[in-house]
Amino acid sequence: GNSVTQMEGPVTLSEEAFLTINCTYTATGYPSLFWYVQYPGEGLQLLLKATKADDKGSNKGFEATYRKETTSFHLEKGSVQVSDSAVYFCALSALSGNTPLVFGKGTRLSVIA
Amino acid sequence: GAVVSQHPSRVICKSGTSVKIECRSLDFQATTMFWYRQFPKKSLMLMATSNEGSKATYEQGVEKDKFLINHASLTLSTLTVTSAHPEDSSFYICSAGPGTSGSGELFFGEGSRLTVL
């Protein structure tokens, strides 16, 4: 079946450090890939997405590239801020239209000043 | 993007009572909505798929008589936790998508934190 594996947290970084959160997936066909962010006490917000191989999603300084050859969608940011502290979820959608997302377990990021 | 709203954001109830959580799509029609449950510091577990005008589809291990889902209109789905017990305390999140998005992107409500005393 479809699955998403992302690196275990928590991750603690100093402000302005470089961030990488690894995500790999298993899916049949050509899934769409997403990164969602959850700030403390809130629901999930879409951070970025990519719908086909070699697409790069980007938002708020975060980037992730859809790598079909390595079945990966690693999240990166060149310089993190304290306000980036949150839980990050990698997810996939195997079909277009209304199907539930398959989530990774989430990675908690703490950025300290 | 599309907006999904949940209410209430927080609810505290006594053991044995029932609690209703609403999920609304504010600017699109959602024939399908999804209900997730999130345990502390854990990922999201899909509980059920709510289908407008028909019965919900529950994931394995989810008690359909405990978690009643009603999707009476194209913009509203409700989750009722019946005879709630402390072990039902959790963060419940709904999601939906316009359906016309080829990417399968879903939008999430703000979540509802249930505490059963």
gemmi code that builds the backbone of each chain (N, CA, C; Angstrom):
import gemmi

chains = {
    "A": [
        ("GLY", (0.823, -1.197, 0.000), (0.000, 0.000, 0.000), (0.857, 1.246, 0.000)),
        ("ASN", (0.194, 2.371, -0.011), (0.896, 3.655, -0.018), (1.369, 4.009, 1.385)),
        ("SER", (2.526, 4.586, 1.471), (3.052, 4.969, 2.782), (4.043, 6.110, 2.645)),
        ("VAL", (4.236, 6.789, 3.755), (5.185, 7.903, 3.818), (6.064, 7.711, 5.044)),
        ("THR", (7.338, 7.854, 4.853), (8.285, 7.738, 5.957), (9.075, 9.030, 6.068)),
        ("GLN", (9.046, 9.630, 7.223), (9.831, 10.842, 7.412), (10.704, 10.697, 8.651)),
        ("MET", (11.741, 11.503, 8.687), (12.736, 11.356, 9.739), (12.126, 11.592, 11.107)),
        ("GLU", (12.619, 10.867, 12.074), (12.145, 11.001, 13.438), (12.641, 12.315, 14.017)),
        ("GLY", (11.826, 12.902, 14.816), (12.259, 14.097, 15.530), (12.525, 13.769, 16.983)),
        ("PRO", (12.550, 14.732, 17.845), (12.477, 16.145, 17.474), (13.805, 16.667, 16.924)),
        ("VAL", (13.684, 17.724, 16.153), (14.854, 18.398, 15.611), (14.968, 19.757, 16.296)),
        ("THR", (16.115, 20.035, 16.828), (16.353, 21.316, 17.479), (17.482, 22.034, 16.760)),
        ("LEU", (17.205, 23.239, 16.318), (18.193, 24.017, 15.580), (18.298, 25.416, 16.158)),
        ("SER", (19.427, 26.019, 15.939), (19.598, 27.427, 16.281), (19.050, 28.280, 15.143)),
        ("GLU", (18.636, 29.470, 15.501), (18.130, 30.396, 14.480), (19.178, 30.589, 13.390)),
        ("GLU", (18.704, 30.656, 12.149), (19.518, 30.845, 10.937), (20.231, 29.575, 10.494)),
        ("ALA", (20.013, 28.473, 11.165), (20.616, 27.207, 10.725), (19.874, 26.675, 9.500)),
        ("PHE", (20.515, 25.732, 8.819), (19.923, 25.083, 7.646), (19.091, 23.884, 8.107)),
        ("LEU", (17.936, 23.751, 7.494), (17.021, 22.677, 7.868), (16.836, 21.697, 6.729)),
        ("THR", (16.915, 20.415, 7.057), (16.479, 19.360, 6.146), (15.645, 18.374, 6.934)),
        ("ILE", (14.459, 18.072, 6.435), (13.636, 17.003, 6.992), (13.406, 16.014, 5.859)),
        ("ASN", (13.897, 14.807, 6.057), (13.797, 13.803, 5.000), (12.418, 13.164, 4.935)),
        ("CYS", (11.982, 12.904, 3.724), (10.711, 12.227, 3.495), (10.847, 11.323, 2.281)),
        ("THR", (10.478, 10.075, 2.432), (10.419, 9.152, 1.303), (9.038, 8.524, 1.267)),
        ("TYR", (8.669, 8.044, 0.118), (7.316, 7.514, -0.020), (7.316, 6.212, -0.802)),
        ("THR", (6.250, 5.480, -0.626), (5.965, 4.284, -1.426), (4.561, 4.449, -1.963)),
        ("ALA", (4.429, 4.357, -3.254), (3.106, 4.518, -3.855), (3.091, 3.892, -5.230)),
        ("THR", (1.914, 3.476, -5.621), (1.730, 3.032, -7.001), (1.366, 4.257, -7.828)),
        ("GLY", (1.742, 4.235, -9.057), (1.398, 5.344, -9.924), (2.216, 6.584, -9.636)),
        ("TYR", (1.578, 7.727, -9.815), (2.277, 9.003, -9.692), (1.540, 9.897, -8.690)),
        ("PRO", (1.927, 9.782, -7.436), (1.192, 10.544, -6.416), (1.543, 12.023, -6.448)),
        ("SER", (0.697, 12.805, -5.849), (1.034, 14.188, -5.508), (1.631, 14.171, -4.101)),
        ("LEU", (2.547, 15.082, -3.852), (3.257, 15.111, -2.582), (3.085, 16.460, -1.909)),
        ("PHE", (2.995, 16.430, -0.598), (2.695, 17.640, 0.164), (3.559, 17.713, 1.425)),
        ("TRP", (3.788, 18.933, 1.852), (4.248, 19.186, 3.205), (3.215, 20.080, 3.882)),
        ("TYR", (2.756, 19.602, 5.049), (1.844, 20.381, 5.877), (2.580, 20.776, 7.152)),
        ("VAL", (2.168, 21.903, 7.729), (2.764, 22.367, 8.975), (1.659, 22.548, 10.013)),
        ("GLN", (1.972, 22.165, 11.236), (1.016, 22.314, 12.336), (1.677, 23.099, 13.454)),
        ("TYR", (1.203, 24.303, 13.663), (1.692, 25.109, 14.776), (0.985, 24.683, 16.060)),
        ("PRO", (1.582, 24.936, 17.199), (1.015, 24.444, 18.468), (-0.456, 24.789, 18.637)),
        ("GLY", (-1.237, 23.783, 18.917), (-2.657, 23.985, 19.199), (-3.519, 24.279, 17.989)),
        ("GLU", (-2.966, 24.148, 16.807), (-3.725, 24.492, 15.600), (-3.897, 23.282, 14.691)),
        ("GLY", (-4.703, 23.485, 13.644), (-4.855, 22.453, 12.636), (-3.695, 22.476, 11.660)),
        ("LEU", (-3.853, 21.794, 10.560), (-2.782, 21.698, 9.570), (-2.942, 22.742, 8.480)),
        ("GLN", (-1.811, 23.272, 8.064), (-1.799, 24.217, 6.948), (-0.901, 23.658, 5.859)),
        ("LEU", (-1.345, 23.788, 4.643), (-0.497, 23.368, 3.537), (0.706, 24.290, 3.439)),
        ("LEU", (1.882, 23.711, 3.417), (3.097, 24.502, 3.283), (3.523, 24.574, 1.820)),
        ("LEU", (3.584, 23.415, 1.167), (3.926, 23.389, -0.251), (3.535, 22.048, -0.836)),
        ("LYS", (3.544, 21.988, -2.146), (3.155, 20.743, -2.805), (3.874, 20.605, -4.136)),
        ("ALA", (3.875, 19.379, -4.640), (4.409, 19.098, -5.977), (3.590, 17.961, -6.566)),
        ("THR", (3.233, 18.088, -7.806), (2.309, 17.121, -8.391), (2.953, 16.179, -9.395)),
        ("LYS", (4.172, 16.451, -9.817), (4.817, 15.534, -10.742), (6.321, 15.567, -10.546)),
        ("ALA", (6.968, 14.573, -11.110), (8.408, 14.416, -10.942), (9.163, 15.672, -11.362)),
        ("ASP", (10.158, 16.012, -10.549), (11.061, 17.147, -10.761), (10.410, 18.493, -10.437)),
        ("ASP", (9.141, 18.488, -10.069), (8.511, 19.723, -9.612), (9.164, 20.149, -8.305)),
        ("LYS", (9.294, 21.443, -8.122), (9.765, 21.969, -6.852), (8.662, 22.804, -6.247)),
        ("GLY", (8.241, 22.450, -5.044), (7.298, 23.271, -4.308), (8.069, 24.216, -3.410)),
        ("SER", (7.561, 25.433, -3.244), (8.248, 26.383, -2.380), (7.249, 27.338, -1.757)),
        ("ASN", (7.569, 27.753, -0.539), (6.706, 28.680, 0.177), (7.426, 29.102, 1.454)),
        ("LYS", (7.390, 30.376, 1.758), (7.946, 30.922, 3.006), (9.411, 30.524, 3.213)),
        ("GLY", (10.145, 30.375, 2.137), (11.553, 30.012, 2.246), (11.801, 28.518, 2.293)),
        ("PHE", (10.747, 27.737, 2.402), (10.861, 26.282, 2.386), (10.793, 25.777, 0.941)),
        ("GLU", (11.518, 24.699, 0.685), (11.488, 24.088, -0.642), (11.495, 22.574, -0.511)),
        ("ALA", (10.916, 21.915, -1.497), (11.011, 20.458, -1.594), (10.879, 20.085, -3.052)),
        ("THR", (11.695, 19.142, -3.500), (11.682, 18.718, -4.894), (11.225, 17.276, -4.987)),
        ("TYR", (10.302, 17.037, -5.865), (9.725, 15.711, -6.103), (10.747, 14.888, -6.887)),
        ("ARG", (11.370, 13.919, -6.230), (12.387, 13.076, -6.860), (11.837, 11.681, -7.045)),
        ("LYS", (11.447, 11.377, -8.273), (10.845, 10.071, -8.529), (11.892, 8.966, -8.443)),
        ("GLU", (13.101, 9.263, -8.859), (14.116, 8.211, -8.885), (14.495, 7.743, -7.482)),
        ("THR", (14.383, 8.629, -6.522), (14.693, 8.252, -5.142), (13.434, 8.208, -4.269)),
        ("THR", (12.289, 8.382, -4.889), (10.985, 8.437, -4.185), (11.097, 9.290, -2.927)),
        ("SER", (11.564, 10.510, -3.120), (11.784, 11.388, -1.972), (11.178, 12.763, -2.215)),
        ("PHE", (10.962, 13.462, -1.102), (10.404, 14.823, -1.141), (10.904, 15.537, 0.109)),
        ("HIS", (12.203, 15.720, 0.183), (12.826, 16.276, 1.374), (12.531, 17.765, 1.511)),
        ("LEU", (12.244, 18.187, 2.713), (11.947, 19.598, 2.982), (13.226, 20.309, 3.409)),
        ("GLU", (13.460, 21.490, 2.844), (14.660, 22.252, 3.173), (14.321, 23.721, 3.383)),
        ("LYS", (15.119, 24.337, 4.248), (15.053, 25.788, 4.391), (16.453, 26.271, 4.746)),
        ("GLY", (16.873, 27.316, 4.094), (18.254, 27.761, 4.252), (18.543, 28.423, 5.590)),
        ("SER", (17.560, 29.075, 6.182), (17.790, 29.816, 7.411), (16.503, 29.833, 8.224)),
        ("VAL", (16.457, 29.001, 9.251), (15.209, 28.885, 10.002), (15.078, 30.011, 11.026)),
        ("GLN", (13.840, 30.269, 11.379), (13.529, 31.277, 12.384), (12.776, 30.624, 13.550)),
        ("VAL", (12.746, 31.322, 14.656), (12.031, 30.792, 15.820), (10.574, 30.513, 15.475)),
        ("SER", (10.010, 31.348, 14.626), (8.605, 31.195, 14.244), (8.348, 29.958, 13.389)),
        ("ASP", (9.392, 29.292, 12.939), (9.228, 28.050, 12.172), (9.022, 26.841, 13.080)),
        ("SER", (9.135, 27.031, 14.367), (8.943, 25.928, 15.307), (7.526, 25.388, 15.162)),
        ("ALA", (7.423, 24.114, 14.847), (6.125, 23.507, 14.548), (6.366, 22.025, 14.280)),
        ("VAL", (5.285, 21.324, 13.965), (5.402, 19.938, 13.519), (5.150, 19.908, 12.015)),
        ("TYR", (5.998, 19.226, 11.299), (5.923, 19.168, 9.840), (5.551, 17.752, 9.403)),
        ("PHE", (4.545, 17.676, 8.546), (4.058, 16.388, 8.060), (4.251, 16.296, 6.557)),
        ("CYS", (4.854, 15.213, 6.140), (4.930, 14.884, 4.722), (3.715, 14.018, 4.393)),
        ("ALA", (3.131, 14.216, 3.225), (1.922, 13.466, 2.881), (1.858, 13.223, 1.387)),
        ("LEU", (1.103, 12.218, 1.027), (0.886, 11.957, -0.394), (-0.585, 11.712, -0.676)),
        ("SER", (-0.939, 12.000, -1.898), (-2.266, 11.687, -2.398), (-2.079, 10.869, -3.659)),
        ("ALA", (-2.590, 9.664, -3.610), (-2.336, 8.751, -4.723), (-3.237, 8.994, -5.911)),
        ("LEU", (-4.349, 9.635, -5.657), (-5.312, 9.864, -6.721), (-5.720, 11.324, -6.721)),
        ("SER", (-6.159, 11.798, -7.851), (-6.704, 13.142, -7.883), (-8.113, 13.100, -7.315)),
        ("GLY", (-8.659, 14.239, -7.040), (-10.005, 14.265, -6.482), (-10.018, 14.000, -5.000)),
        ("ASN", (-11.109, 13.574, -4.476), (-11.309, 13.478, -3.036), (-10.906, 12.125, -2.469)),
        ("THR", (-9.644, 12.017, -2.151), (-9.160, 10.835, -1.452), (-8.369, 11.299, -0.241)),
        ("PRO", (-8.376, 10.512, 0.831), (-7.660, 10.948, 2.030), (-6.155, 10.959, 1.787)),
        ("LEU", (-5.488, 11.845, 2.461), (-4.036, 11.901, 2.389), (-3.433, 10.820, 3.280)),
        ("VAL", (-2.280, 10.339, 2.865), (-1.488, 9.429, 3.687), (-0.368, 10.256, 4.296)),
        ("PHE", (-0.272, 10.256, 5.606), (0.688, 11.108, 6.300), (1.874, 10.323, 6.835)),
        ("GLY", (2.991, 10.998, 6.889), (4.100, 10.519, 7.687), (3.809, 10.796, 9.154)),
        ("LYS", (4.704, 10.396, 10.023), (4.460, 10.510, 11.458), (4.683, 11.907, 12.008)),
        ("GLY", (5.236, 12.779, 11.187), (5.468, 14.138, 11.657), (6.839, 14.307, 12.269)),
        ("THR", (7.408, 15.479, 12.080), (8.707, 15.811, 12.662), (8.563, 17.127, 13.399)),
        ("ARG", (8.856, 17.091, 14.681), (8.752, 18.310, 15.485), (10.039, 19.103, 15.378)),
        ("LEU", (9.914, 20.350, 14.993), (11.069, 21.239, 14.862), (10.997, 22.315, 15.941)),
        ("SER", (12.080, 22.475, 16.658), (12.201, 23.561, 17.628), (13.388, 24.409, 17.225)),
        ("VAL", (13.147, 25.694, 17.052), (14.216, 26.622, 16.697), (14.449, 27.540, 17.885)),
        ("ILE", (15.690, 27.590, 18.328), (16.006, 28.410, 19.494), (16.821, 29.627, 19.075)),
        ("ALA", (16.549, 30.720, 19.757), (17.233, 31.983, 19.426), (18.690, 31.958, 19.881)),
    ],
    "B": [
        ("GLY", (-6.659, 29.936, -0.783), (-7.157, 28.579, -0.937), (-8.512, 28.396, -0.293)),
        ("ALA", (-9.042, 27.194, -0.423), (-10.344, 26.891, 0.155), (-10.276, 26.906, 1.676)),
        ("VAL", (-11.416, 27.187, 2.313), (-11.457, 27.324, 3.765), (-12.360, 26.262, 4.364)),
        ("VAL", (-11.828, 25.592, 5.369), (-12.593, 24.625, 6.142), (-12.588, 25.094, 7.593)),
        ("SER", (-13.749, 25.124, 8.187), (-13.870, 25.635, 9.552), (-14.462, 24.581, 10.470)),
        ("GLN", (-13.925, 24.460, 11.654), (-14.412, 23.525, 12.651), (-14.898, 24.272, 13.878)),
        ("HIS", (-15.878, 23.662, 14.532), (-16.394, 24.246, 15.768), (-16.944, 23.151, 16.661)),
        ("PRO", (-16.700, 23.155, 17.956), (-15.888, 24.133, 18.678), (-14.406, 23.811, 18.583)),
        ("SER", (-13.579, 24.749, 18.925), (-12.146, 24.503, 18.903), (-11.706, 23.748, 20.160)),
        ("ARG", (-12.443, 23.981, 21.240), (-12.136, 23.258, 22.478), (-13.444, 22.910, 23.160)),
        ("VAL", (-13.509, 21.708, 23.704), (-14.695, 21.326, 24.457), (-14.276, 20.410, 25.597)),
        ("ILE", (-14.872, 20.655, 26.741), (-14.649, 19.827, 27.919), (-16.004, 19.271, 28.321)),
        ("CYS", (-16.066, 17.981, 28.534), (-17.348, 17.389, 28.892), (-17.147, 16.327, 29.970)),
        ("LYS", (-18.247, 15.961, 30.578), (-18.203, 14.924, 31.597), (-18.305, 13.548, 30.942)),
        ("SER", (-17.745, 12.578, 31.579), (-17.806, 11.215, 31.078), (-19.252, 10.766, 30.955)),
        ("GLY", (-19.575, 10.140, 29.837), (-20.930, 9.658, 29.616), (-21.788, 10.573, 28.762)),
        ("THR", (-21.351, 11.790, 28.564), (-22.107, 12.718, 27.725), (-21.654, 12.605, 26.280)),
        ("SER", (-22.424, 13.221, 25.393), (-22.092, 13.210, 23.960), (-21.679, 14.601, 23.511)),
        ("VAL", (-20.788, 14.637, 22.574), (-20.261, 15.902, 22.069), (-20.328, 15.913, 20.552)),
        ("LYS", (-20.778, 17.027, 19.995), (-20.866, 17.162, 18.543), (-19.838, 18.177, 18.065)),
        ("ILE", (-19.120, 17.795, 17.033), (-18.140, 18.682, 16.402), (-18.575, 18.917, 14.961)),
        ("GLU", (-18.578, 20.181, 14.561), (-19.008, 20.537, 13.210), (-17.819, 20.878, 12.326)),
        ("CYS", (-17.956, 20.514, 11.077), (-16.933, 20.830, 10.074), (-17.645, 21.418, 8.862)),
        ("ARG", (-17.257, 22.621, 8.499), (-17.905, 23.302, 7.386), (-16.903, 23.705, 6.312)),
        ("SER", (-17.283, 23.500, 5.071), (-16.521, 24.065, 3.967), (-17.162, 25.408, 3.644)),
        ("LEU", (-16.393, 26.478, 3.739), (-16.974, 27.812, 3.681), (-17.116, 28.365, 2.266)),
        ("ASP", (-16.251, 27.955, 1.363), (-16.298, 28.561, 0.031), (-16.271, 27.533, -1.086)),
        ("PHE", (-16.623, 26.306, -0.743), (-16.742, 25.298, -1.786), (-17.664, 24.195, -1.272)),
        ("GLN", (-18.129, 23.400, -2.204), (-18.976, 22.281, -1.822), (-18.133, 21.022, -1.695)),
        ("ALA", (-18.362, 20.297, -0.644), (-17.549, 19.109, -0.367), (-18.451, 17.883, -0.285)),
        ("THR", (-18.418, 17.057, -1.308), (-19.193, 15.825, -1.251), (-18.547, 14.824, -0.313)),
        ("THR", (-17.275, 15.021, -0.079), (-16.541, 14.112, 0.796), (-15.723, 14.923, 1.795)),
        ("MET", (-15.783, 14.528, 3.036), (-14.932, 15.117, 4.074), (-14.273, 13.976, 4.840)),
        ("PHE", (-13.150, 14.272, 5.424), (-12.406, 13.250, 6.150), (-12.224, 13.679, 7.600)),
        ("TRP", (-12.384, 12.734, 8.489), (-12.171, 12.997, 9.908), (-10.919, 12.248, 10.373)),
        ("TYR", (-10.047, 13.015, 11.003), (-8.815, 12.460, 11.543), (-8.805, 12.640, 13.056)),
        ("ARG", (-8.028, 11.789, 13.699), (-7.793, 11.920, 15.129), (-6.294, 11.983, 15.355)),
        ("GLN", (-5.898, 12.853, 16.236), (-4.473, 13.009, 16.509), (-4.223, 12.863, 18.007)),
        ("PHE", (-3.414, 11.871, 18.359), (-3.009, 11.689, 19.734), (-1.803, 12.585, 20.009)),
        ("PRO", (-1.571, 12.893, 21.279), (-0.467, 13.798, 21.612), (0.858, 13.365, 20.995)),
        ("LYS", (1.471, 14.287, 20.306), (2.782, 14.063, 19.689), (2.776, 12.905, 18.706)),
        ("LYS", (1.652, 12.660, 18.111), (1.531, 11.580, 17.135), (1.011, 12.135, 15.818)),
        ("SER", (1.042, 11.269, 14.822), (0.545, 11.677, 13.519), (-0.978, 11.609, 13.473)),
        ("LEU", (-1.511, 11.899, 12.326), (-2.955, 11.904, 12.159), (-3.433, 10.525, 11.741)),
        ("MET", (-4.461, 10.064, 12.400), (-5.049, 8.776, 12.073), (-6.399, 9.018, 11.400)),
        ("LEU", (-6.549, 8.523, 10.193), (-7.827, 8.661, 9.504), (-8.866, 7.821, 10.223)),
        ("MET", (-9.960, 8.466, 10.624), (-11.034, 7.744, 11.298), (-12.092, 7.279, 10.309)),
        ("ALA", (-12.515, 8.214, 9.464), (-13.632, 7.892, 8.587), (-13.712, 8.885, 7.442)),
        ("THR", (-14.374, 8.441, 6.405), (-14.672, 9.278, 5.251), (-16.161, 9.568, 5.275)),
        ("SER", (-16.474, 10.843, 5.276), (-17.863, 11.284, 5.367), (-18.374, 11.604, 3.970)),
        ("ASN", (-19.442, 10.959, 3.574), (-19.995, 11.126, 2.239), (-21.365, 11.797, 2.319)),
        ("GLU", (-21.514, 12.878, 1.588), (-22.774, 13.609, 1.607), (-23.913, 12.731, 1.128)),
        ("GLY", (-24.921, 12.634, 1.951), (-26.119, 11.906, 1.571), (-26.050, 10.404, 1.714)),
        ("SER", (-24.969, 9.898, 2.249), (-24.865, 8.456, 2.447), (-24.070, 8.166, 3.709)),
        ("LYS", (-23.957, 6.903, 4.027), (-23.266, 6.521, 5.255), (-21.758, 6.770, 5.155)),
        ("ALA", (-21.197, 7.064, 6.301), (-19.752, 7.257, 6.342), (-19.034, 5.918, 6.217)),
        ("THR", (-17.829, 5.995, 5.756), (-16.972, 4.812, 5.658), (-15.927, 4.894, 6.756)),
        ("TYR", (-15.922, 3.925, 7.651), (-15.029, 3.962, 8.806), (-13.785, 3.114, 8.558)),
        ("GLU", (-12.690, 3.580, 9.097), (-11.447, 2.818, 9.025), (-11.500, 1.658, 10.026)),
        ("GLN", (-10.696, 0.677, 9.750), (-10.661, -0.496, 10.623), (-10.280, -0.088, 12.034)),
        ("GLY", (-11.032, -0.603, 12.990), (-10.741, -0.322, 14.383), (-11.469, 0.877, 14.946)),
        ("VAL", (-12.161, 1.622, 14.122), (-12.914, 2.798, 14.593), (-14.363, 2.380, 14.825)),
        ("GLU", (-14.860, 2.643, 16.025), (-16.211, 2.223, 16.373), (-17.229, 3.188, 15.775)),
        ("LYS", (-18.007, 2.704, 14.841), (-18.967, 3.589, 14.178), (-20.110, 3.993, 15.099)),
        ("ASP", (-20.399, 3.189, 16.101), (-21.465, 3.558, 17.032), (-20.980, 4.560, 18.074)),
        ("LYS", (-19.688, 4.629, 18.234), (-19.110, 5.587, 19.178), (-18.919, 6.942, 18.492)),
        ("PHE", (-18.491, 6.903, 17.263), (-18.200, 8.117, 16.507), (-19.194, 8.216, 15.348)),
        ("LEU", (-20.267, 8.935, 15.612), (-21.333, 9.068, 14.614), (-21.021, 10.225, 13.678)),
        ("ILE", (-21.083, 9.945, 12.403), (-20.795, 10.969, 11.399), (-22.024, 11.180, 10.543)),
        ("ASN", (-22.353, 12.457, 10.378), (-23.476, 12.842, 9.548), (-23.025, 13.899, 8.569)),
        ("HIS", (-23.370, 13.703, 7.314), (-22.948, 14.647, 6.272), (-24.210, 15.037, 5.505)),
        ("ALA", (-24.988, 15.894, 6.129), (-26.325, 16.178, 5.632), (-26.371, 17.160, 4.474)),
        ("SER", (-25.314, 17.935, 4.317), (-25.311, 18.900, 3.220), (-23.926, 18.938, 2.593)),
        ("LEU", (-23.809, 19.658, 1.505), (-22.535, 19.714, 0.796), (-21.506, 20.592, 1.484)),
        ("THR", (-21.910, 21.250, 2.560), (-20.962, 22.120, 3.248), (-20.810, 21.789, 4.730)),
        ("LEU", (-21.457, 20.747, 5.200), (-21.419, 20.460, 6.633), (-21.333, 18.968, 6.914)),
        ("SER", (-20.362, 18.610, 7.723), (-20.271, 17.257, 8.269), (-20.129, 17.385, 9.776)),
        ("THR", (-20.763, 16.483, 10.507), (-20.640, 16.517, 11.955), (-20.128, 15.178, 12.475)),
        ("LEU", (-19.341, 15.266, 13.518), (-18.834, 14.100, 14.231), (-19.370, 14.176, 15.647)),
        ("THR", (-20.104, 13.164, 16.056), (-20.616, 13.112, 17.414), (-19.923, 11.984, 18.165)),
        ("VAL", (-19.278, 12.353, 19.237), (-18.648, 11.357, 20.102), (-19.682, 10.999, 21.159)),
        ("THR", (-20.197, 9.800, 21.087), (-21.283, 9.403, 21.978), (-20.736, 8.749, 23.242)),
        ("SER", (-21.435, 9.015, 24.346), (-21.045, 8.434, 25.626), (-19.521, 8.527, 25.805)),
        ("ALA", (-19.057, 9.748, 25.779), (-17.607, 9.978, 25.784), (-16.961, 9.505, 27.083)),
        ("HIS", (-15.760, 8.996, 26.958), (-14.961, 8.577, 28.095), (-13.585, 9.223, 28.005)),
        ("PRO", (-12.855, 9.255, 29.105), (-11.541, 9.924, 29.081), (-10.622, 9.463, 27.952)),
        ("GLU", (-10.716, 8.217, 27.563), (-9.846, 7.728, 26.484), (-10.209, 8.311, 25.127)),
        ("ASP", (-11.380, 8.964, 25.047), (-11.761, 9.638, 23.801), (-11.154, 11.031, 23.707)),
        ("SER", (-10.542, 11.476, 24.777), (-9.895, 12.792, 24.752), (-8.828, 12.803, 23.675)),
        ("SER", (-8.906, 13.792, 22.817), (-7.995, 13.821, 21.679), (-8.203, 15.108, 20.895)),
        ("PHE", (-7.439, 15.246, 19.847), (-7.568, 16.366, 18.911), (-8.178, 15.802, 17.641)),
        ("TYR", (-9.334, 16.310, 17.283), (-10.046, 15.814, 16.109), (-9.965, 16.869, 15.008)),
        ("ILE", (-9.600, 16.434, 13.817), (-9.424, 17.372, 12.699), (-10.190, 16.869, 11.487)),
        ("CYS", (-10.899, 17.779, 10.841), (-11.587, 17.409, 9.608), (-10.860, 18.023, 8.423)),
        ("SER", (-11.079, 17.441, 7.268), (-10.482, 17.995, 6.059), (-11.386, 17.738, 4.876)),
        ("ALA", (-11.215, 18.552, 3.866), (-11.999, 18.407, 2.652), (-11.259, 19.092, 1.524)),
        ("GLY", (-11.630, 18.733, 0.314), (-11.041, 19.390, -0.836), (-12.111, 19.700, -1.850)),
        ("PRO", (-11.852, 20.670, -2.688), (-12.862, 21.056, -3.687), (-13.193, 19.936, -4.646)),
        ("GLY", (-12.289, 18.946, -4.739), (-12.570, 17.834, -5.634), (-12.157, 18.114, -7.057)),
        ("THR", (-12.090, 19.392, -7.399), (-11.694, 19.749, -8.757), (-10.191, 19.937, -8.871)),
        ("SER", (-9.529, 19.904, -7.731), (-8.077, 20.064, -7.749), (-7.420, 18.775, -8.199)),
        ("GLY", (-6.673, 18.834, -9.260), (-6.038, 17.629, -9.765), (-4.956, 17.102, -8.859)),
        ("SER", (-4.495, 17.907, -7.917), (-3.396, 17.478, -7.064), (-3.863, 16.643, -5.884)),
        ("GLY", (-5.150, 16.627, -5.590), (-5.620, 15.902, -4.420), (-5.407, 16.658, -3.125)),
        ("GLU", (-5.089, 17.940, -3.222), (-4.837, 18.748, -2.024), (-6.084, 18.814, -1.155)),
        ("LEU", (-5.899, 18.698, 0.134), (-6.986, 18.831, 1.087), (-6.739, 20.029, 1.982)),
        ("PHE", (-7.819, 20.618, 2.437), (-7.746, 21.734, 3.374), (-8.277, 21.266, 4.721)),
        ("PHE", (-7.658, 21.767, 5.766), (-7.962, 21.265, 7.085), (-8.644, 22.311, 7.950)),
        ("GLY", (-9.542, 21.837, 8.798), (-10.100, 22.702, 9.815), (-9.077, 22.985, 10.894)),
        ("GLU", (-9.471, 23.849, 11.812), (-8.552, 24.279, 12.869), (-8.358, 23.203, 13.931)),
        ("GLY", (-9.204, 22.199, 13.906), (-9.117, 21.145, 14.897), (-10.000, 21.426, 16.092)),
        ("SER", (-10.407, 20.353, 16.761), (-11.235, 20.456, 17.965), (-10.608, 19.589, 19.045)),
        ("ARG", (-10.242, 20.241, 20.129), (-9.626, 19.485, 21.223), (-10.709, 19.085, 22.216)),
        ("LEU", (-10.880, 17.786, 22.363), (-11.885, 17.248, 23.272), (-11.199, 16.738, 24.530)),
        ("THR", (-11.703, 17.188, 25.666), (-11.234, 16.689, 26.953), (-12.428, 16.124, 27.706)),
        ("VAL", (-12.340, 14.850, 28.026), (-13.421, 14.189, 28.745), (-12.969, 13.954, 30.180)),
        ("LEU", (-13.729, 14.497, 31.104), (-13.335, 14.401, 32.518), (-13.880, 13.144, 33.173)),
    ],
}
model = gemmi.Model(1)
for chain_id, residues in chains.items():
    chain = gemmi.Chain(chain_id)
    for i, (resn, *xyz) in enumerate(residues, 1):
        res = gemmi.Residue()
        res.name, res.seqid = resn, gemmi.SeqId(i, " ")
        for name, pos in zip(("N", "CA", "C"), xyz):
            atom = gemmi.Atom()
            atom.name, atom.element = name, gemmi.Element(name[0])
            atom.pos, atom.b_iso = gemmi.Position(*pos), 0.0
            res.add_atom(atom)
        chain.add_residue(res)
    model.add_chain(chain)
structure = gemmi.Structure()
structure.add_model(model)
structure.setup_entities()
